[in-house]
Amino acid sequence: MNTLKDILGKIDLEEGYERLTKREKKIITLYYLEGYKDEEIAIFYGISRQIITRLRGKGITKLKKF
C-alpha cells in the first residue's frame, strides 16, 4: 500500500504534507487510505467526532494551499 507521503509526492503536495501536524497526518491517513470513519478515529484518539472532522478539514485546507 502506498503511503500518503508517496501519493502526495506524485502530485506535488509533499511540501504541504510536511506542514501537517503528526495528528493531522495520521487522521488523514486513517480516513483516506485505511478507510476508517471519523467516529472510529475519534474512539482511537479518545476525542469527539467533531474534533476529528475539524482536524481533518484543517489538514486538507493546508494541503490545498500548495
Secondary structure, 3 states (H helix, E strand, C coil): CCCHHHHHHHCCCHHHHHCCCHHHHHHHHHHHHCCCCHHHHHHHHCCCHHHHHHHHHHHHHHHHCC
